[in-house]
Amino acid sequence: MPNHLSPLGIFHTVISILAIIVAFIALFRDGKIDPANSRGKWYVILTILTCLTSFGIRKTGHFTPAHGLSVLVLVILPVGIYAHRIFGRYGNAAQIVAMTVTLMLSFVPAITETLTRLPISNPIAASEDAPVVKMSNGILLLVFLLLLAFQLIKLRKTKGA
């Protein structure tokens, strides 16, 4: 089976998987992705590298919606990092929302690329418009909303205690 990824594509894939793993470790250990601690810092660094390397990947030969998501993530990350300075007393909630949104946005191209590339010999989805891709992204949105609600409820209970 041929490898359809360039060396940059392989590097991009590896660091994006590492970013997601670090994010989940942070979520399970800290209850959020906190850019002030080591897990959060690693998530930010790996996510920035993932976004930047995505710009060099152009299987269609031009800017794609996935590149647009990278730009959006790069805009939202500083909001999450500096949320306490920007939003004052609402900083914790804003940080949770911003960092969780960056994670969710990272999953959109991950899901699409996985379903349209694997298995290599017969991908699950023929295109990014396939029903399975749309359904998977719908499930992602539901999981994102539940994760976000859980974190915000936990924050509210912590502040109330």
TORPA-4810 file (N, C-alpha, C, O; in nm, 3 decimals):
<nodes>
NODE_1_0.083_-0.118_0.000_0.000_0.000_0.000_0.088_0.125_0.000_0.176_0.138_0.084_M
NODE_2_0.063_0.214_-0.093_0.144_0.336_-0.100_0.108_0.433_0.012_-0.006_0.438_0.059_P
NODE_3_0.208_0.510_0.051_0.185_0.615_0.151_0.149_0.742_0.075_0.229_0.790_-0.006_N
NODE_4_0.032_0.798_0.099_-0.014_0.917_0.030_0.022_1.045_0.103_-0.026_1.153_0.066_H
NODE_5_0.105_1.036_0.204_0.144_1.155_0.279_0.287_1.196_0.244_0.375_1.111_0.230_L
NODE_6_0.308_1.325_0.231_0.442_1.378_0.212_0.514_1.376_0.347_0.450_1.356_0.450_S
NODE_7_0.645_1.397_0.347_0.714_1.408_0.477_0.654_1.517_0.565_0.641_1.499_0.686_P
NODE_8_0.617_1.631_0.506_0.552_1.736_0.584_0.417_1.688_0.635_0.379_1.717_0.749_L
NODE_9_0.345_1.614_0.553_0.215_1.559_0.594_0.229_1.462_0.710_0.146_1.461_0.801_G
NODE_10_0.333_1.382_0.708_0.359_1.287_0.817_0.391_1.363_0.945_0.336_1.333_1.051_I
NODE_11_0.481_1.462_0.935_0.518_1.544_1.051_0.394_1.614_1.107_0.370_1.613_1.228_F
NODE_12_0.315_1.674_1.018_0.192_1.743_1.057_0.097_1.648_1.131_0.041_1.684_1.235_H
NODE_13_0.081_1.529_1.078_-0.009_1.430_1.138_0.040_1.389_1.277_-0.039_1.381_1.371_T
NODE_14_0.168_1.365_1.289_0.224_1.322_1.418_0.206_1.431_1.524_0.161_1.403_1.635_V
NODE_15_0.241_1.556_1.491_0.229_1.660_1.592_0.083_1.692_1.624_0.050_1.730_1.736_I
NODE_16_-0.005_1.677_1.524_-0.146_1.702_1.553_-0.203_1.595_1.646_-0.284_1.625_1.733_S
NODE_17_-0.161_1.471_1.626_-0.205_1.363_1.717_-0.150_1.387_1.857_-0.221_1.368_1.955_I
NODE_18_-0.024_1.429_1.865_0.035_1.459_1.997_-0.041_1.573_2.065_-0.065_1.568_2.186_L
NODE_19_-0.078_1.677_1.989_-0.153_1.789_2.047_-0.286_1.741_2.105_-0.327_1.783_2.213_A
NODE_20_-0.353_1.654_2.032_-0.482_1.601_2.079_-0.464_1.515_2.203_-0.543_1.523_2.297_I
NODE_21_-0.360_1.433_2.204_-0.333_1.350_2.322_-0.306_1.438_2.444_-0.361_1.415_2.551_I
NODE_22_-0.221_1.540_2.427_-0.191_1.631_2.537_-0.318_1.702_2.584_-0.338_1.720_2.704_V
NODE_23_-0.403_1.742_2.491_-0.529_1.807_2.528_-0.615_1.716_2.614_-0.670_1.760_2.715_A
NODE_24_-0.627_1.589_2.576_-0.709_1.496_2.654_-0.647_1.468_2.790_-0.719_1.453_2.889_F
NODE_25_-0.515_1.460_2.797_-0.449_1.444_2.927_-0.481_1.565_3.016_-0.514_1.549_3.133_I
NODE_26_-0.472_1.685_2.958_-0.503_1.806_3.033_-0.648_1.806_3.080_-0.677_1.840_3.195_A
NODE_27_-0.739_1.768_2.991_-0.881_1.765_3.028_-0.907_1.667_3.141_-0.984_1.697_3.233_L
NODE_28_-0.844_1.550_3.136_-0.866_1.451_3.240_-0.797_1.487_3.371_-0.852_1.463_3.479_F
NODE_29_-0.679_1.544_3.364_-0.605_1.577_3.487_-0.647_1.710_3.549_-0.657_1.723_3.671_R
NODE_30_-0.670_1.811_3.462_-0.696_1.946_3.511_-0.842_1.988_3.496_-0.884_2.089_3.553_D
NODE_31_-0.918_1.913_3.420_-1.057_1.949_3.394_-1.071_2.054_3.286_-1.183_2.095_3.253_G
NODE_32_-0.959_2.100_3.231_-0.958_2.201_3.124_-0.818_2.205_3.063_-0.723_2.149_3.116_K
NODE_33_-0.810_2.274_2.951_-0.679_2.299_2.890_-0.634_2.435_2.940_-0.685_2.539_2.897_I
NODE_34_-0.539_2.434_3.031_-0.492_2.557_3.095_-0.356_2.594_3.037_-0.256_2.528_3.067_D
NODE_35_-0.349_2.699_2.954_-0.222_2.735_2.892_-0.116_2.785_2.990_-0.003_2.812_2.951_P
NODE_36_-0.152_2.797_3.119_-0.056_2.842_3.220_0.025_2.726_3.276_0.130_2.749_3.337_A
NODE_37_-0.022_2.601_3.258_0.057_2.488_3.311_0.128_2.414_3.197_0.107_2.446_3.080_N
NODE_38_0.211_2.317_3.232_0.295_2.252_3.131_0.214_2.179_3.025_0.249_2.185_2.907_S
NODE_39_0.106_2.111_3.063_0.024_2.042_2.964_-0.039_2.142_2.867_-0.040_2.120_2.746_R
NODE_40_-0.090_2.250_2.921_-0.150_2.352_2.837_-0.049_2.418_2.745_-0.079_2.448_2.630_G
NODE_41_0.071_2.441_2.796_0.176_2.501_2.713_0.214_2.408_2.599_0.232_2.452_2.485_K
NODE_42_0.227_2.279_2.630_0.257_2.182_2.524_0.145_2.176_2.421_0.170_2.167_2.301_W
NODE_43_0.021_2.182_2.468_-0.092_2.182_2.375_-0.083_2.303_2.282_-0.100_2.290_2.161_Y
NODE_44_-0.056_2.419_2.337_-0.048_2.542_2.258_0.065_2.531_2.155_0.044_2.560_2.037_V
NODE_45_0.182_2.489_2.198_0.297_2.477_2.107_0.267_2.378_1.995_0.287_2.409_1.877_I
NODE_46_0.217_2.260_2.031_0.189_2.158_1.929_0.076_2.201_1.836_0.078_2.169_1.717_L
NODE_47_-0.022_2.271_1.888_-0.132_2.318_1.806_-0.086_2.426_1.709_-0.126_2.426_1.592_T
NODE_48_-0.002_2.516_1.755_0.054_2.618_1.665_0.134_2.552_1.554_0.119_2.587_1.437_I
NODE_49_0.219_2.456_1.590_0.297_2.383_1.488_0.207_2.310_1.390_0.233_2.308_1.270_L
NODE_50_0.100_2.250_1.442_0.005_2.181_1.355_-0.057_2.279_1.256_-0.064_2.250_1.136_T
NODE_51_-0.100_2.392_1.305_-0.162_2.492_1.216_-0.062_2.543_1.113_-0.095_2.552_0.994_C
NODE_52_0.058_2.576_1.157_0.157_2.629_1.064_0.197_2.528_0.958_0.212_2.563_0.841_L
NODE_53_0.214_2.402_0.997_0.251_2.300_0.898_0.136_2.271_0.802_0.160_2.227_0.690_T
NODE_54_0.013_2.296_0.844_-0.101_2.271_0.754_-0.096_2.361_0.631_-0.145_2.323_0.524_S
NODE_55_-0.037_2.479_0.644_-0.032_2.571_0.530_0.057_2.520_0.418_0.041_2.561_0.303_F
NODE_56_0.150_2.432_0.450_0.237_2.373_0.347_0.178_2.250_0.280_0.235_2.196_0.186_G
NODE_57_0.063_2.206_0.330_-0.001_2.086_0.275_-0.116_2.132_0.186_-0.212_2.194_0.232_I
NODE_58_-0.104_2.100_0.059_-0.207_2.143_-0.037_-0.235_2.031_-0.136_-0.191_2.036_-0.251_R
NODE_59_-0.308_1.931_-0.091_-0.337_1.819_-0.181_-0.426_1.862_-0.296_-0.425_1.798_-0.401_K
NODE_60_-0.503_1.969_-0.278_-0.587_2.020_-0.387_-0.516_2.130_-0.465_-0.563_2.172_-0.571_T
NODE_61_-0.402_2.175_-0.414_-0.327_2.279_-0.483_-0.365_2.421_-0.445_-0.309_2.516_-0.499_G
NODE_62_-0.460_2.435_-0.354_-0.502_2.570_-0.314_-0.550_2.570_-0.168_-0.559_2.466_-0.103_H
NODE_63_-0.579_2.690_-0.120_-0.630_2.710_0.016_-0.763_2.636_0.031_-0.849_2.645_-0.056_F
NODE_64_-0.778_2.562_0.141_-0.899_2.483_0.164_-0.968_2.527_0.293_-0.912_2.606_0.370_T
NODE_65_-1.089_2.477_0.318_-1.153_2.507_0.446_-1.068_2.464_0.567_-1.074_2.529_0.671_P
NODE_66_-0.991_2.357_0.553_-0.904_2.315_0.663_-0.799_2.421_0.694_-0.765_2.443_0.810_A
NODE_67_-0.748_2.488_0.591_-0.653_2.597_0.614_-0.723_2.713_0.686_-0.665_2.778_0.773_H
NODE_68_-0.848_2.737_0.649_-0.926_2.841_0.717_-0.944_2.809_0.865_-0.939_2.899_0.950_G
NODE_69_-0.966_2.681_0.896_-0.978_2.641_1.037_-0.847_2.664_1.110_-0.847_2.702_1.227_L
NODE_70_-0.735_2.640_1.042_-0.604_2.667_1.105_-0.589_2.814_1.138_-0.540_2.849_1.246_S
NODE_71_-0.630_2.900_1.047_-0.625_3.044_1.073_-0.713_3.078_1.193_-0.673_3.154_1.282_V
NODE_72_-0.832_3.021_1.196_-0.925_3.047_1.306_-0.866_3.000_1.440_-0.876_3.070_1.540_L
NODE_73_-0.805_2.883_1.441_-0.742_2.832_1.564_-0.630_2.927_1.608_-0.616_2.956_1.726_V
NODE_74_-0.550_2.974_1.512_-0.441_3.065_1.546_-0.491_3.199_1.598_-0.420_3.267_1.672_L
NODE_75_-0.613_3.238_1.561_-0.674_3.361_1.614_-0.731_3.336_1.753_-0.721_3.423_1.840_V
NODE_76_-0.791_3.219_1.775_-0.857_3.190_1.903_-0.757_3.154_2.013_-0.782_3.184_2.130_I
NODE_77_-0.646_3.091_1.979_-0.548_3.052_2.082_-0.504_3.169_2.170_-0.506_3.155_2.293_L
NODE_78_-0.465_3.283_2.114_-0.426_3.394_2.202_-0.540_3.442_2.292_-0.516_3.489_2.403_P
NODE_79_-0.663_3.431_2.245_-0.777_3.467_2.328_-0.781_3.377_2.451_-0.803_3.423_2.563_V
NODE_80_-0.758_3.246_2.429_-0.755_3.152_2.541_-0.637_3.176_2.634_-0.650_3.166_2.756_G
NODE_81_-0.523_3.207_2.575_-0.403_3.230_2.655_-0.417_3.355_2.742_-0.378_3.354_2.859_I
NODE_82_-0.472_3.461_2.685_-0.481_3.589_2.756_-0.622_3.620_2.805_-0.654_3.736_2.832_Y
NODE_83_-0.705_3.519_2.817_-0.846_3.538_2.856_-0.860_3.612_2.988_-0.950_3.695_3.003_A
NODE_84_-0.772_3.584_3.084_-0.785_3.650_3.214_-0.761_3.800_3.203_-0.824_3.879_3.273_H
NODE_85_-0.671_3.840_3.116_-0.643_3.982_3.096_-0.754_4.048_3.014_-0.790_4.163_3.038_R
NODE_86_-0.805_3.976_2.917_-0.906_4.033_2.827_-1.044_4.041_2.892_-1.113_4.142_2.879_I
NODE_87_-1.083_3.935_2.962_-1.221_3.923_3.011_-1.236_3.940_3.161_-1.347_3.928_3.213_F
NODE_88_-1.127_3.968_3.232_-1.135_3.993_3.376_-1.197_3.879_3.452_-1.149_3.766_3.445_G
NODE_89_-1.303_3.907_3.525_-1.363_3.804_3.611_-1.426_3.690_3.532_-1.452_3.583_3.587_R
NODE_90_-1.451_3.711_3.404_-1.504_3.604_3.319_-1.392_3.529_3.246_-1.417_3.449_3.157_Y
NODE_91_-1.269_3.557_3.286_-1.153_3.499_3.220_-1.148_3.348_3.222_-1.113_3.286_3.121_G
NODE_92_-1.182_3.287_3.336_-1.178_3.140_3.344_-1.276_3.077_3.244_-1.241_2.983_3.174_N
NODE_93_-1.396_3.129_3.239_-1.496_3.075_3.147_-1.455_3.100_3.002_-1.467_3.012_2.918_A
NODE_94_-1.406_3.219_2.974_-1.362_3.252_2.838_-1.247_3.162_2.795_-1.240_3.119_2.680_A
NODE_95_-1.155_3.136_2.888_-1.043_3.048_2.857_-1.091_2.907_2.825_-1.045_2.846_2.729_Q
NODE_96_-1.182_2.856_2.904_-1.236_2.723_2.881_-1.301_2.717_2.743_-1.277_2.623_2.666_I
NODE_97_-1.383_2.816_2.711_-1.451_2.817_2.581_-1.348_2.824_2.468_-1.354_2.745_2.374_V
NODE_98_-1.256_2.917_2.477_-1.159_2.936_2.368_-1.072_2.812_2.347_-1.055_2.767_2.234_A
NODE_99_-1.019_2.756_2.453_-0.930_2.641_2.438_-1.007_2.517_2.390_-0.954_2.438_2.313_M
NODE_100_-1.130_2.501_2.436_-1.209_2.387_2.393_-1.250_2.403_2.246_-1.256_2.305_2.172_T
NODE_101_-1.277_2.525_2.205_-1.309_2.550_2.064_-1.189_2.516_1.976_-1.207_2.459_1.868_V
NODE_102_-1.068_2.551_2.019_-0.950_2.517_1.936_-0.937_2.366_1.921_-0.901_2.316_1.814_T
NODE_103_-0.966_2.294_2.027_-0.959_2.148_2.020_-1.065_2.095_1.923_-1.035_2.010_1.839_L
NODE_104_-1.188_2.145_1.935_-1.294_2.098_1.846_-1.262_2.130_1.700_-1.280_2.046_1.612_M
NODE_105_-1.214_2.251_1.674_-1.181_2.289_1.537_-1.068_2.203_1.481_-1.063_2.178_1.360_L
NODE_106_-0.978_2.158_1.566_-0.871_2.069_1.522_-0.924_1.932_1.479_-0.866_1.866_1.393_S
NODE_107_-1.034_1.892_1.541_-1.092_1.763_1.508_-1.164_1.761_1.374_-1.174_1.654_1.312_F
NODE_108_-1.213_1.872_1.327_-1.290_1.874_1.201_-1.206_1.822_1.084_-1.248_1.728_1.018_V
NODE_109_-1.087_1.880_1.057_-1.007_1.823_0.948_-0.953_1.685_0.981_-0.933_1.603_0.891_P
NODE_110_-0.929_1.658_1.108_-0.880_1.524_1.146_-0.982_1.417_1.109_-0.947_1.313_1.053_A
NODE_111_-1.107_1.443_1.139_-1.213_1.348_1.105_-1.226_1.335_0.954_-1.231_1.224_0.901_I
NODE_112_-1.230_1.448_0.885_-1.247_1.446_0.740_-1.132_1.374_0.672_-1.154_1.288_0.586_T
NODE_113_-1.009_1.407_0.710_-0.892_1.344_0.648_-0.888_1.194_0.677_-0.856_1.114_0.589_E
NODE_114_-0.919_1.157_0.799_-0.918_1.015_0.835_-1.020_0.937_0.754_-0.989_0.832_0.698_T
NODE_115_-1.141_0.988_0.747_-1.247_0.916_0.677_-1.229_0.914_0.525_-1.273_0.820_0.460_L
NODE_116_-1.164_1.016_0.469_-1.144_1.018_0.324_-1.011_0.955_0.281_-0.985_0.943_0.161_T
NODE_117_-0.927_0.915_0.376_-0.798_0.854_0.342_-0.781_0.709_0.389_-0.700_0.635_0.334_R
NODE_118_-0.858_0.669_0.489_-0.837_0.536_0.548_-0.961_0.449_0.536_-1.073_0.499_0.542_L
NODE_119_-0.944_0.320_0.518_-0.818_0.254_0.484_-0.769_0.299_0.346_-0.848_0.337_0.260_P
NODE_120_-0.638_0.294_0.327_-0.576_0.347_0.206_-0.636_0.284_0.080_-0.659_0.353_-0.019_I
NODE_121_-0.660_0.156_0.083_-0.710_0.087_-0.037_-0.856_0.117_-0.067_-0.898_0.106_-0.183_S
NODE_122_-0.934_0.154_0.033_-1.077_0.179_0.013_-1.129_0.270_0.125_-1.189_0.222_0.220_N
NODE_123_-1.105_0.402_0.112_-1.146_0.494_0.220_-1.295_0.484_0.254_-1.378_0.453_0.169_P
NODE_124_-1.324_0.510_0.380_-1.462_0.503_0.429_-1.551_0.602_0.356_-1.664_0.569_0.322_I
NODE_125_-1.502_0.723_0.333_-1.580_0.827_0.265_-1.515_0.863_0.132_-1.393_0.874_0.121_A
NODE_126_-1.599_0.880_0.031_-1.548_0.915_-0.102_-1.505_1.061_-0.110_-1.417_1.096_-0.189_A
NODE_127_-1.568_1.147_-0.030_-1.535_1.289_-0.032_-1.570_1.351_0.103_-1.631_1.288_0.189_S
NODE_128_-1.529_1.476_0.118_-1.560_1.546_0.244_-1.708_1.578_0.256_-1.754_1.620_0.363_E
NODE_129_-1.783_1.561_0.149_-1.928_1.585_0.153_-2.007_1.458_0.179_-2.131_1.461_0.179_D
NODE_130_-1.939_1.346_0.202_-2.007_1.218_0.225_-2.089_1.224_0.354_-2.049_1.291_0.450_A
NODE_131_-2.203_1.155_0.357_-2.287_1.155_0.478_-2.214_1.112_0.604_-2.240_1.167_0.711_P
NODE_132_-2.124_1.016_0.594_-2.053_0.969_0.714_-1.964_1.081_0.772_-1.947_1.090_0.893_V
NODE_133_-1.908_1.165_0.686_-1.826_1.277_0.733_-1.914_1.380_0.802_-1.881_1.429_0.910_V
NODE_134_-2.027_1.411_0.740_-2.119_1.509_0.800_-2.174_1.458_0.933_-2.184_1.533_1.030_K
NODE_135_-2.209_1.328_0.937_-2.261_1.271_1.062_-2.152_1.273_1.170_-2.180_1.305_1.286_M
NODE_136_-2.031_1.239_1.133_-1.920_1.238_1.230_-1.894_1.377_1.285_-1.869_1.393_1.404_S
NODE_137_-1.900_1.479_1.200_-1.881_1.615_1.247_-1.998_1.662_1.332_-1.980_1.744_1.423_N
NODE_138_-2.117_1.611_1.304_-2.233_1.640_1.390_-2.215_1.581_1.528_-2.247_1.644_1.629_G
NODE_139_-2.165_1.459_1.533_-2.137_1.394_1.662_-2.028_1.471_1.736_-2.036_1.490_1.857_I
NODE_140_-1.927_1.516_1.662_-1.821_1.598_1.721_-1.880_1.724_1.785_-1.841_1.760_1.897_L
NODE_141_-1.971_1.789_1.717_-2.034_1.909_1.772_-2.109_1.877_1.901_-2.102_1.954_1.997_L
NODE_142_-2.180_1.767_1.903_-2.253_1.727_2.023_-2.157_1.699_2.139_-2.179_1.744_2.251_L
NODE_143_-2.049_1.625_2.112_-1.949_1.596_2.214_-1.884_1.725_2.263_-1.861_1.742_2.383_V
NODE_144_-1.855_1.816_2.172_-1.797_1.945_2.208_-1.889_2.021_2.303_-1.845_2.072_2.406_F
NODE_145_-2.017_2.027_2.269_-2.112_2.100_2.354_-2.124_2.036_2.492_-2.133_2.107_2.592_L
NODE_146_-2.123_1.903_2.498_-2.129_1.834_2.627_-2.002_1.859_2.708_-2.010_1.885_2.829_L
NODE_147_-1.887_1.851_2.643_-1.759_1.876_2.711_-1.753_2.020_2.762_-1.709_2.045_2.874_L
NODE_148_-1.797_2.112_2.681_-1.796_2.251_2.720_-1.891_2.275_2.839_-1.856_2.344_2.934_L
NODE_149_-2.010_2.218_2.832_-2.106_2.231_2.941_-2.050_2.172_3.070_-2.062_2.232_3.177_A
NODE_150_-1.989_2.055_3.060_-1.931_1.990_3.177_-1.825_2.080_3.242_-1.825_2.098_3.364_F
NODE_151_-1.736_2.136_3.160_-1.630_2.222_3.213_-1.686_2.348_3.278_-1.640_2.390_3.384_Q
NODE_152_-1.784_2.409_3.214_-1.841_2.533_3.267_-1.922_2.507_3.395_-1.920_2.589_3.486_L
NODE_153_-1.992_2.394_3.401_-2.065_2.358_3.524_-1.966_2.333_3.637_-1.987_2.376_3.750_I
NODE_154_-1.858_2.262_3.605_-1.755_2.235_3.705_-1.694_2.366_3.755_-1.669_2.381_3.875_K
NODE_155_-1.668_2.460_3.665_-1.614_2.590_3.703_-1.710_2.663_3.795_-1.670_2.721_3.895_L
NODE_156_-1.836_2.661_3.760_-1.938_2.730_3.841_-1.947_2.669_3.982_-1.957_2.741_4.081_R
NODE_157_-1.943_2.536_3.989_-1.950_2.470_4.120_-1.824_2.502_4.201_-1.832_2.521_4.323_K
NODE_158_-1.710_2.507_4.135_-1.585_2.538_4.205_-1.588_2.680_4.261_-1.543_2.704_4.373_T
NODE_159_-1.640_2.774_4.183_-1.649_2.912_4.229_-1.750_2.927_4.341_-1.735_3.012_4.429_K
NODE_160_-1.855_2.845_4.338_-1.958_2.851_4.441_-1.912_2.790_4.572_-1.967_2.823_4.678_G
NODE_161_-1.813_2.702_4.567_-1.768_2.634_4.689_-1.681_2.720_4.775_-1.635_2.676_4.881_A
</nodes>
